[in-house]
Amino acid sequence: MSRLCWSTRDERVYLAIGKGCFGFAPSDSALTHLWSYEGFLEDTRVVVEGASGLLAVSSGRSIHIIDPLSPVKPRVSWLDAHKDTIYALHFTETGLLFSSGKDCCVKVWEIESEELSLFGSKPEAHRSCVLGLQFNAASRLLITAGMDGLLRVWRLENTGAFLPLATSEQAQKEGILSLSTNLESNISITGGCDGSLRIWRFQPGALHMLACEGEVHQGWVRCLQFDAPSGLVISSGDDGVCGCPCLVM
């Protein structure tokens, strides 16, 4: 779940908060406000960038597609995309959009012209809220993480079906809140409600835990970023601490 999105295309930052989405341009000394759209009916939770620089924003159970070059109103909206609040989105450059949340369901959508169409759905992908989603278009592997404490690997078939490949051998105590994955190296990092970080490796048919860093934070681990080339993991938590607690070799 990320309210803040750094553009990979230009010097832009997008923020989803309240009932709005906002665009900013950062510089060395200032953050310039570019635009605001505050017409959502429910609180926004996530903003992600994807195909052609478009933004996907979740608001309650709804998904909206916004063009940051013309953010007067959403280009596409699906008001009941899920049965409950959407907490995670992953938008690919190929136009696939993954969504998940409180209803435990994972869905994948296609953006065609001015429409959002459902390509595939996996009900009960986890036993509780699904808060983490990451997809690799080359391998078609999808990693999901839930409040049931489990990490799961799926392959998205050309038919839209989700083929289960592996489930973590152990559940992370109290659930997984944050996920960062490098699918080229098959390494995933998860952050939990217990303040711990876990390092996992996916091998055909299995997800093995390589290491566990306990009590990295006092409280929930809200955000994670894993840089595969350096092996560094950056995390932040409810304790107000942002640091580099571990190194993945």
C-alpha positions in Angstrom: 0.0 0.0 0.0 1.6 3.3 -1.1 0.1 6.7 -1.0 3.2 8.2 -2.6 4.4 7.4 -6.2 7.6 8.6 -7.8 7.4 8.8 -11.6 9.8 6.7 -13.5 9.3 8.9 -16.6 10.0 12.4 -15.4 10.6 14.5 -12.3 7.1 14.0 -10.8 5.7 12.8 -7.5 2.1 11.8 -7.0 0.2 11.6 -3.7 -3.1 9.9 -2.8 -4.6 11.2 0.4 -8.0 12.3 1.7 -10.5 12.2 -1.2 -7.9 13.4 -3.7 -4.8 12.8 -5.8 -2.1 15.4 -6.2 0.8 16.0 -8.6 4.1 17.7 -7.6 7.5 18.5 -9.2 10.4 18.2 -6.8 13.6 20.2 -7.1 16.7 20.6 -5.0 15.1 23.2 -2.7 11.3 23.0 -3.2 8.3 20.9 -4.0 6.1 22.6 -6.6 2.3 21.8 -6.7 1.2 21.0 -10.2 -2.4 19.8 -10.0 -5.1 18.4 -7.8 -8.1 16.2 -8.3 -10.4 16.0 -5.3 -13.5 14.5 -6.7 -13.4 11.0 -5.3 -16.3 9.9 -3.2 -14.2 7.9 -0.7 -10.7 8.2 0.8 -7.9 7.2 -1.6 -5.4 4.6 -0.5 -3.0 3.9 -3.3 -1.6 5.6 -6.4 0.7 3.8 -8.9 2.1 4.7 -12.3 1.8 2.4 -15.3 1.2 2.2 -19.0 1.9 5.5 -21.0 2.4 7.3 -17.7 -1.2 6.9 -16.6 -2.0 6.7 -12.9 -4.2 4.2 -11.2 -5.8 5.4 -8.0 -7.9 3.4 -5.5 -10.8 5.1 -3.6 -12.8 2.8 -1.4 -13.8 -0.1 -3.5 -13.3 1.8 -6.8 -10.4 2.1 -9.3 -9.8 5.2 -11.3 -7.4 5.9 -14.2 -6.0 9.4 -14.4 -3.9 11.1 -17.1 -1.5 13.4 -15.2 -1.2 15.6 -18.3 -5.0 16.2 -18.1 -6.2 15.4 -14.6 -9.5 17.3 -14.8 -11.4 14.0 -14.3 -10.6 10.3 -14.4 -10.4 8.8 -17.9 -11.8 5.5 -16.6 -13.6 4.6 -13.4 -14.9 1.2 -12.1 -16.9 2.0 -9.0 -17.3 -1.5 -7.6 -14.1 -3.1 -8.6 -14.0 -5.1 -5.3 -16.4 -6.0 -2.6 -14.5 -4.0 0.0 -11.7 -1.5 0.3 -8.8 -1.8 -2.1 -5.4 -1.5 -0.4 -2.9 -2.6 -3.1 -2.4 -1.9 -6.8 0.3 -2.9 -9.3 0.3 -1.3 -12.8 2.5 -2.7 -15.6 3.9 -1.0 -18.7 1.9 -3.5 -20.8 -1.4 -2.1 -19.5 -2.2 -4.8 -16.9 -3.5 -3.5 -13.6 -3.5 -5.8 -10.5 -5.7 -5.0 -7.5 -6.4 -6.5 -4.0 -7.6 -5.6 -0.6 -9.9 -6.3 2.2 -12.1 -8.9 0.3 -9.1 -11.2 0.0 -9.5 -11.3 -3.7 -6.8 -10.6 -6.3 -7.9 -9.2 -9.7 -6.2 -8.3 -12.9 -7.6 -5.7 -15.3 -6.8 -4.6 -18.9 -7.0 -1.0 -20.1 -8.4 -0.9 -23.6 -9.1 2.5 -25.1 -11.3 4.3 -22.5 -12.4 1.1 -20.7 -11.2 -1.1 -17.8 -12.1 -4.7 -18.4 -11.6 -7.6 -16.0 -9.0 -10.1 -17.3 -8.8 -12.5 -14.4 -9.8 -13.0 -10.7 -8.7 -15.1 -7.8 -11.2 -15.1 -4.9 -9.8 -16.1 -1.5 -6.2 -15.7 -2.7 -5.4 -15.3 1.1 -7.4 -15.8 4.3 -7.2 -12.1 5.1 -6.5 -8.7 3.6 -4.1 -8.8 0.7 -1.8 -5.8 1.1 1.2 -6.6 -1.2 1.3 -7.2 -5.0 4.2 -7.4 -7.3 4.2 -8.7 -10.9 7.0 -9.5 -13.4 5.7 -9.3 -17.0 8.6 -11.3 -18.5 8.1 -14.4 -16.3 4.4 -13.6 -15.6 5.0 -14.3 -11.9 2.9 -12.6 -9.3 3.9 -12.3 -5.6 1.1 -11.6 -3.1 1.3 -11.0 0.6 -1.5 -11.0 3.1 -2.5 -10.3 6.7 -2.7 -14.1 7.1 1.1 -13.8 7.3 1.6 -15.8 4.1 3.6 -15.0 0.9 2.4 -16.6 -2.3 3.7 -17.0 -5.8 1.4 -17.4 -8.8 1.7 -17.5 -12.6 -0.7 -15.5 -14.6 -1.9 -17.7 -17.5 -2.8 -16.3 -20.9 -6.4 -17.1 -20.1 -6.4 -14.9 -17.0 -6.2 -17.8 -14.6 -4.0 -17.6 -11.5 -1.8 -20.8 -11.3 -0.5 -21.3 -7.7 3.2 -22.1 -7.6 4.3 -21.8 -4.0 3.2 -20.7 -0.5 5.7 -19.6 2.3 6.5 -22.4 4.6 5.9 -20.3 7.7 3.5 -17.5 8.4 4.8 -14.1 9.5 3.4 -13.4 13.0 0.4 -11.0 13.0 0.4 -10.6 9.2 2.4 -8.9 6.4 1.9 -5.2 5.8 4.6 -4.5 3.2 6.4 -6.3 0.4 9.4 -5.5 -1.9 10.5 -8.1 -4.5 13.2 -8.5 -7.1 11.8 -11.2 -9.3 15.0 -11.4 -11.4 16.8 -12.7 -8.3 13.6 -14.4 -6.9 14.2 -12.5 -3.6 11.3 -11.0 -1.6 11.4 -8.9 1.6 8.3 -8.7 3.8 7.6 -6.4 6.8 5.1 -7.3 9.5 2.8 -6.1 12.2 5.4 -7.5 14.7 8.1 -5.1 13.5 10.1 -7.8 11.9 11.6 -8.2 8.4 11.9 -11.5 6.6 13.9 -12.4 3.5 12.5 -15.1 1.2 13.7 -16.9 -2.0 11.4 -18.5 -4.5 12.5 -21.7 -6.1 10.3 -23.9 -8.2 7.5 -25.2 -6.0 8.7 -23.6 -2.8 9.3 -20.3 -0.9 12.1 -20.6 1.6 12.8 -18.1 4.4 16.5 -17.1 4.3 16.6 -14.8 7.3 14.5 -13.0 9.9 15.4 -9.7 11.4 13.2 -9.4 14.6 12.1 -6.1 16.2 13.6 -3.9 13.4 10.8 -1.5 14.3 8.7 -0.9 17.4 5.3 -1.5 15.8 4.2 -2.0 12.2 6.6 -2.0 9.2 4.7 0.3 6.8 7.1 0.6 3.9 9.9 -1.4 2.3 12.3 -0.9 -0.6 14.8 -3.5 -1.8 17.6 -2.5 -4.1 18.9 -5.7 -5.6 22.2 -4.5 -7.1 23.4 -3.1 -3.7 21.5 -5.6 -1.5 20.2 -2.8 0.7 16.8 -2.9 2.3 15.2 0.4 3.4 12.3 0.3 5.8 10.0 2.7 7.8 7.6 2.0 10.5 5.0 3.3 13.0 7.9 4.1 15.4 8.8 7.0 13.1 12.2 5.4 12.1 13.4 5.1 8.6 16.6 3.1 8.2 18.6 0.5 6.5 18.3 -2.5 8.9 19.7 -5.3 6.8 21.8 -6.3 3.8 20.8 -9.1 1.4 23.8 -10.9 -0.1 
